[in-house]
Amino acid sequence: MIRYIILYCITCAACIIMCYLGHFIDNIDSILQLFLIHFFDFLSWIILTIGAIKCMPKKSYSNKRVWFYYAGMSGMLATIKSFVKLIEILDI
């Protein structure tokens, strides 16, 4: 579970770095910067969802399993929303 949290933090940090990419690289296209921000956001939601599914408790009908299931389903919805934003940027 720790590796998924670390991977999630790394992708979120990459997403934040992409927000300030214009300060480091001159004349960067804003569409490319926005695409990279949403791509790393999409990637972080995928990692979080996979982590919740892989770490789900084995005991069925437990309270903890319900919360992991809720986290997995919420992560999937957020992943789909992030993917739609990524596709919208490509249409610009």
C-alpha positions, 0 to 999 in steps of 0.5 A, a space after each residue: 500500500 505504501 508504494 501506491 501512496 508514494 507513486 500517487 505523491 510523485 504523480 501529484 508532484 509532477 502535476 504541480 511541477 507542470 503548473 509552473 513549467 512556463 516559468 522554467 521553459 520559455 515559449 511553451 505552448 499553453 495547450 501542451 502545458 494544460 495537457 501535461 497537467 491533466 495527463 498527470 492528474 489522470 495518471 494519479 487517479 489511475 494509481 490511486 484506484 489501482 491501489 485501493 483495489 489491490 489493497 482491498 481486505 479479503 474478508 467479505 462483508 467487513 466495514 473496511 472492505 465497504 470503504 475500499 470499495 467506495 474508494 475504488 468506485 470514486 477513483 474510477 469516476 474521477 479517472 473517467 472525469 479526468 480522461 474526459 478533460 484530457 480528451 477535451 484538451 485534444 479537441 482544442 
